[in-house]
């Protein structure tokens, strides 16, 4: 998919917000972790590291003592960045700026941009990348628990996602951040995802029957779900799906609101389309590292840094979301919203039973939703 250069304005879509937070977290990670690790079994030191009530310097000192930090000047550390704009994109630009700072410490770090998220993920698996920044949907391949944060209907409201990410950054969740040789180093919010349609008449899932719906190529479960409502799944990757919507190849696209102007989704909406005014989910970006390189004790510091940047990231996301003209919104009546909730719950249950979603995360999400609104139907008869 090709994006016109005029649509990327460094002054508007600036790395100083969302992307700088991620890069600063990476910098903190690199400065602490690029070393030869000499493991210790000292439980007291580990307890100090995870104690968020202590001063950060005390915790860092405990980490250094626990791991026996010894800088390896000959090691080149490769941090892979998914940026659909490649080397000209805002994520990569921010990463390069941080690399220059890291080099001043005599640490050789290579920031590598990938326009293909799937290629980057494979290179993380093979060890070509020591860490990689990816979408939460992809992150589920490495950690089913945090990958379920992006579950369909998981968080109807942004503040619910905030609470969840606060819990993920809490040291009491540290054990869940490691899975199958990988560690979740940080989770950032990426805004709400909604359903974009080329015909305003498609305002319910039932009315999507017979329509063409974009589904992600690496996620066969999506195709199964779409086929289940009588619609036609059209396989796409996360980069070319917007272009397929804009050119009329598909009628329905689930996408983050922040992509509206950057990916020119108004082209696919014109003249009679719209955006369903009900969040399908709130999505995340996740930094995944190889645990043989990045110990979980260190990743804890990075996870906290990610969460500390929540408000700054969301302010940037909200700026993009607010660019959407009011004319595109398709209002959903209250009674139909309840039906949407039921359908999304049923989808989560089916995906849980197939091993796609983490049961523990679904339970946590349900508790967070009920904490925000105890009158929800699911709160009196919980099944998640």
C-alpha positions as CSV (number, residue, x, y, z in Angstrom):
1,X,0.0,0.0,0.0
2,X,1.4,3.4,-0.9
3,X,0.6,6.5,1.1
4,X,1.0,10.0,-0.4
5,X,3.9,11.9,1.2
6,X,1.5,14.8,1.9
7,X,-0.4,12.7,4.3
8,X,2.5,12.4,6.7
9,X,3.2,15.7,8.4
10,X,6.0,15.5,11.0
11,X,4.7,18.5,12.8
12,X,1.2,16.9,13.2
13,X,2.0,13.2,13.4
14,X,4.9,13.9,15.7
15,X,7.3,11.3,17.3
16,X,7.4,13.5,20.3
17,X,4.2,12.0,21.7
18,X,3.2,8.3,21.2
19,X,6.5,7.3,19.5
20,X,8.8,9.2,21.8
21,X,7.3,7.4,24.9
22,X,8.0,4.1,23.3
23,X,11.5,5.1,22.3
24,X,12.3,6.4,25.8
25,X,11.1,3.1,27.2
26,X,13.4,1.3,24.8
27,X,16.3,3.6,25.8
28,X,15.7,2.7,29.5
29,X,15.7,-0.9,28.5
30,X,18.8,-0.8,26.5
31,X,20.9,1.2,29.0
32,X,20.1,-1.3,31.7
33,X,20.0,-4.6,29.8
34,X,22.6,-4.6,27.1
35,X,25.0,-6.7,29.1
36,X,26.2,-10.2,29.7
37,X,23.8,-11.6,32.3
38,X,25.2,-13.5,35.3
39,X,22.0,-14.8,37.0
40,X,21.5,-14.8,40.8
41,X,19.0,-16.7,43.0
42,X,18.8,-13.9,45.5
43,X,15.1,-13.6,46.3
44,X,15.6,-10.5,48.4
45,X,17.1,-8.6,45.5
46,X,14.3,-9.8,43.2
47,X,11.8,-8.6,45.8
48,X,13.5,-5.2,45.9
49,X,13.3,-4.9,42.1
50,X,9.6,-5.6,42.0
51,X,8.8,-3.3,45.0
52,X,7.2,-0.3,43.3
53,X,7.1,1.6,46.6
54,X,10.9,1.9,46.6
55,X,12.9,4.7,44.8
56,X,13.7,3.7,41.3
57,X,17.5,4.0,41.9
58,X,17.3,1.4,44.7
59,X,15.4,-0.9,42.4
60,X,17.9,-0.4,39.6
61,X,20.8,-1.0,42.0
62,X,19.2,-4.3,43.1
63,X,18.8,-5.3,39.5
64,X,22.4,-4.6,38.7
65,X,23.5,-6.6,41.7
66,X,21.2,-9.5,40.9
67,X,22.3,-9.8,37.3
68,X,25.9,-8.8,37.6
69,X,25.9,-6.3,34.8
70,X,28.9,-6.4,32.6
71,X,28.8,-4.3,29.4
72,X,29.7,-6.3,26.2
73,X,31.1,-3.7,23.7
74,X,31.2,-6.1,20.9
75,X,27.5,-7.0,21.0
76,X,25.2,-5.3,18.5
77,X,21.6,-5.2,19.8
78,X,18.8,-5.2,17.3
79,X,15.5,-3.6,18.1
80,X,12.9,-4.0,15.4
81,X,10.3,-1.4,14.7
82,X,7.1,-1.9,12.8
83,X,6.4,1.3,11.0
84,X,4.1,1.2,7.9
85,X,6.0,4.2,6.5
86,X,9.3,2.4,6.8
87,X,12.4,4.6,7.2
88,X,10.4,7.8,6.6
89,X,7.9,7.0,9.4
90,X,7.5,8.6,12.8
91,X,8.2,5.5,14.8
92,X,11.5,4.8,13.1
93,X,12.5,8.5,13.3
94,X,12.0,8.5,17.0
95,X,13.9,5.2,17.4
96,X,16.9,6.6,15.4
97,X,17.0,9.7,17.7
98,X,17.2,7.5,20.7
99,X,19.9,5.3,19.0
100,X,22.2,8.4,18.8
101,X,21.9,8.9,22.5
102,X,22.6,5.3,23.2
103,X,25.7,5.3,21.1
104,X,27.2,8.0,23.4
105,X,27.3,5.3,26.1
106,X,29.4,3.1,23.8
107,X,26.5,0.7,23.3
108,X,25.9,-0.5,19.7
109,X,22.2,-0.6,19.0
110,X,20.6,-1.1,15.6
111,X,17.1,0.2,15.1
112,X,15.6,-1.7,12.2
113,X,12.3,-0.6,10.5
114,X,9.9,-3.1,9.0
115,X,6.9,-2.2,6.8
116,X,5.8,-5.8,7.1
117,X,4.8,-6.7,10.6
118,X,4.7,-10.4,9.6
119,X,8.3,-10.4,8.4
120,X,9.4,-8.6,11.6
121,X,7.6,-11.2,13.8
122,X,9.4,-14.0,12.1
123,X,12.7,-12.4,12.6
124,X,12.0,-12.0,16.3
125,X,11.3,-15.7,16.4
126,X,14.6,-16.6,14.7
127,X,16.6,-14.3,17.0
128,X,17.4,-11.7,14.3
129,X,15.6,-9.2,16.5
130,X,16.2,-9.0,20.2
131,X,13.0,-7.1,20.7
132,X,10.1,-5.9,18.4
133,X,7.3,-3.4,18.6
134,X,4.1,-4.8,17.2
135,X,0.3,-4.6,17.3
136,X,-1.5,-6.3,20.2
137,X,-3.1,-8.7,17.8
138,X,0.3,-10.0,16.8
139,X,1.5,-10.0,20.4
140,X,-1.0,-12.7,21.2
141,X,1.3,-15.1,19.3
142,X,3.9,-14.5,22.1
143,X,1.7,-14.0,25.1
144,X,-2.0,-15.0,25.1
145,X,-2.7,-13.2,28.3
146,X,-1.7,-9.7,27.2
147,X,-2.7,-10.4,23.6
148,X,-6.3,-10.9,24.8
149,X,-6.3,-7.2,25.9
150,X,-7.5,-6.5,22.3
151,X,-10.4,-8.9,22.5
152,X,-13.6,-8.0,20.7
153,X,-15.8,-5.9,23.0
154,X,-13.2,-6.3,25.8
155,X,-13.2,-2.6,26.8
156,X,-16.0,-0.4,25.6
157,X,-14.4,2.6,27.3
158,X,-10.9,4.0,27.3
159,X,-10.7,4.3,31.1
160,X,-11.3,0.6,31.3
161,X,-8.2,0.0,29.1
162,X,-6.3,2.5,31.3
163,X,-7.0,0.4,34.4
164,X,-6.0,-2.8,32.6
165,X,-2.7,-1.4,31.5
166,X,-2.1,-0.1,35.0
167,X,-2.6,-3.7,36.3
168,X,-0.3,-5.0,33.6
169,X,2.5,-2.6,34.7
170,X,2.0,-3.6,38.3
171,X,4.8,-5.9,39.6
172,X,2.2,-8.4,40.8
173,X,1.5,-9.2,37.2
174,X,5.2,-9.8,36.4
175,X,5.0,-13.5,36.2
176,X,2.3,-13.4,33.5
177,X,4.5,-11.2,31.3
178,X,6.8,-14.1,30.4
179,X,5.7,-16.9,28.1
180,X,7.5,-19.4,25.9
181,X,10.8,-17.6,25.8
182,X,9.4,-14.1,25.3
183,X,8.8,-11.3,27.7
184,X,6.3,-8.4,27.4
185,X,8.4,-5.3,27.8
186,X,5.7,-2.7,27.5
187,X,2.1,-2.1,26.5
188,X,0.8,1.2,25.0
189,X,-2.8,2.2,24.1
190,X,-3.5,2.7,20.4
191,X,-7.0,4.0,20.6
192,X,-10.5,2.6,19.8
193,X,-11.2,0.4,16.8
194,X,-14.6,0.8,15.1
195,X,-16.4,-0.7,12.1
196,X,-16.1,1.4,8.9
197,X,-18.8,0.6,6.2
198,X,-19.3,1.9,2.7
199,X,-23.1,1.9,3.1
200,X,-24.8,3.4,6.2
201,X,-27.5,0.7,5.9
202,X,-25.0,-1.8,7.3
203,X,-25.6,-0.6,10.9
204,X,-25.9,-4.1,12.5
205,X,-24.0,-7.3,12.2
206,X,-27.1,-9.0,10.7
207,X,-27.1,-6.5,7.8
208,X,-23.5,-7.4,7.0
209,X,-24.7,-10.7,5.6
210,X,-23.6,-11.0,2.0
211,X,-21.1,-8.1,2.3
212,X,-17.3,-8.4,1.9
213,X,-15.4,-7.9,5.1
214,X,-11.6,-7.6,5.4
215,X,-10.0,-10.1,7.7
216,X,-6.3,-10.4,8.7
217,X,-4.3,-13.0,6.8
218,X,-2.6,-14.4,9.9
219,X,-5.8,-14.9,11.9
220,X,-8.0,-17.7,10.5
221,X,-10.5,-17.3,13.4
222,X,-11.6,-13.9,12.0
223,X,-12.6,-15.4,8.7
224,X,-14.5,-18.1,10.5
225,X,-16.4,-15.5,12.6
226,X,-17.3,-13.4,9.5
227,X,-18.5,-16.4,7.6
228,X,-20.6,-17.3,10.6
229,X,-22.7,-14.1,10.2
230,X,-23.2,-14.8,6.5
231,X,-20.7,-12.3,5.3
232,X,-17.8,-13.0,2.9
233,X,-14.3,-12.8,4.5
234,X,-11.7,-11.2,2.2
235,X,-8.1,-11.9,3.4
236,X,-5.8,-8.9,3.7
237,X,-2.8,-7.9,5.7
238,X,-2.9,-5.0,8.2
239,X,-1.3,-2.6,5.8
240,X,-3.3,-3.2,2.6
241,X,-6.7,-3.7,4.2
242,X,-7.4,0.1,4.3
243,X,-6.6,0.4,0.6
244,X,-8.9,-2.4,-0.1
245,X,-11.7,-0.5,1.7
246,X,-10.8,2.7,-0.1
247,X,-11.0,1.1,-3.5
248,X,-14.2,-0.8,-2.9
249,X,-12.7,-4.3,-2.8
250,X,-14.3,-4.8,0.6
251,X,-17.5,-3.2,2.1
252,X,-16.6,-3.4,5.8
253,X,-13.4,-2.7,7.6
254,X,-12.5,-2.8,11.3
255,X,-9.8,-0.1,11.9
256,X,-8.6,2.3,14.6
257,X,-10.2,5.7,14.5
258,X,-6.7,7.2,14.5
259,X,-6.2,5.8,11.0
260,X,-9.0,7.8,9.5
261,X,-6.9,10.6,8.0
262,X,-3.5,9.0,7.9
263,X,-4.8,6.1,5.9
264,X,-7.3,8.2,4.0
265,X,-10.3,6.1,5.0
266,X,-12.7,8.9,4.1
267,X,-12.2,7.7,0.5
268,X,-13.9,4.4,1.3
269,X,-16.6,6.1,3.3
270,X,-17.6,8.4,0.4
271,X,-20.4,9.1,-0.5
272,X,-22.8,7.0,1.6
273,X,-20.7,5.2,4.2
274,X,-20.2,5.7,7.9
275,X,-18.5,4.6,11.1
276,X,-20.5,2.6,13.6
277,X,-20.6,4.6,16.9
278,X,-19.7,1.6,19.1
279,X,-16.1,0.6,19.8
280,X,-15.3,-2.9,18.5
281,X,-12.4,-2.9,20.9
282,X,-9.6,-0.7,22.2
283,X,-6.3,-1.8,20.8
284,X,-2.7,-1.8,22.0
285,X,0.9,-1.8,20.7
286,X,3.2,-4.1,22.6
287,X,7.0,-4.4,22.8
288,X,8.0,-8.0,22.9
289,X,11.5,-9.1,23.8
290,X,13.4,-12.4,23.9
291,X,13.7,-13.4,27.5
292,X,17.2,-14.8,27.0
293,X,18.3,-11.3,26.3
294,X,15.8,-9.2,28.3
295,X,15.3,-10.5,31.9
296,X,11.8,-10.0,33.3
297,X,13.2,-8.0,36.2
298,X,14.5,-5.4,33.7
299,X,11.3,-5.5,31.6
300,X,9.4,-4.5,34.7
301,X,11.0,-1.1,34.6
302,X,10.1,-0.7,30.9
303,X,6.5,-1.7,31.5
304,X,6.2,1.0,34.2
305,X,7.7,3.5,31.8
306,X,5.1,2.6,29.1
307,X,2.2,3.1,31.6
308,X,3.6,6.4,32.8
309,X,3.2,7.6,29.2
310,X,-0.4,6.6,28.9
311,X,-1.8,10.2,29.0
312,X,0.7,11.6,26.5
313,X,0.0,8.8,24.1
314,X,-3.7,9.1,24.4
315,X,-3.6,12.8,23.8
316,X,-1.9,12.2,20.4
317,X,-4.4,9.4,19.6
318,X,-7.3,11.6,20.5
319,X,-6.1,14.4,18.3
320,X,-6.2,12.1,15.3
321,X,-9.6,10.7,16.3
322,X,-11.1,14.2,16.6
323,X,-10.3,14.8,12.9
324,X,-13.3,12.6,12.0
325,X,-16.3,14.8,10.8
326,X,-19.5,14.2,12.7
327,X,-21.4,13.4,9.5
328,X,-19.8,9.9,9.3
329,X,-21.1,8.6,12.7
330,X,-23.8,6.0,12.6
331,X,-25.7,6.1,15.9
332,X,-26.7,2.8,17.4
333,X,-29.9,2.7,19.5
334,X,-29.6,1.6,23.2
335,X,-31.6,-1.6,22.6
336,X,-29.3,-2.6,19.7
337,X,-26.2,-1.8,21.8
338,X,-27.3,-4.5,24.2
339,X,-27.6,-7.0,21.3
340,X,-24.1,-6.0,20.2
341,X,-22.8,-6.7,23.7
342,X,-24.4,-10.1,23.7
343,X,-23.0,-11.0,20.3
344,X,-19.5,-9.8,21.2
345,X,-19.6,-11.8,24.5
346,X,-20.6,-14.9,22.5
347,X,-17.7,-14.4,20.2
348,X,-15.3,-14.0,23.1
349,X,-16.6,-17.2,24.7
350,X,-16.2,-19.2,21.4
351,X,-12.7,-17.8,20.9
352,X,-11.8,-18.7,24.6
353,X,-13.0,-22.2,24.1
354,X,-10.9,-22.6,21.0
355,X,-7.8,-21.5,22.9
356,X,-7.6,-18.1,21.1
357,X,-8.3,-15.9,24.1
358,X,-6.9,-16.2,27.6
359,X,-9.7,-17.2,30.1
360,X,-7.9,-15.3,32.9
361,X,-7.7,-12.0,30.8
362,X,-11.4,-12.3,29.8
363,X,-12.3,-12.7,33.5
364,X,-10.2,-9.6,34.3
365,X,-11.9,-7.6,31.6
366,X,-15.3,-8.6,32.8
367,X,-14.5,-7.5,36.3
368,X,-13.2,-4.1,35.0
369,X,-16.4,-3.6,32.9
370,X,-18.6,-4.4,35.9
371,X,-16.6,-2.1,38.1
372,X,-17.3,0.7,35.7
373,X,-21.0,-0.3,35.3
374,X,-22.4,-2.8,37.7
375,X,-25.8,-2.7,35.9
376,X,-24.4,-4.6,32.9
377,X,-26.2,-7.8,32.2
378,X,-23.0,-9.9,32.5
379,X,-22.4,-8.6,36.1
380,X,-25.3,-10.6,37.6
381,X,-24.7,-13.7,35.5
382,X,-21.0,-13.9,34.8
383,X,-19.8,-16.5,32.3
384,X,-16.3,-15.1,31.6
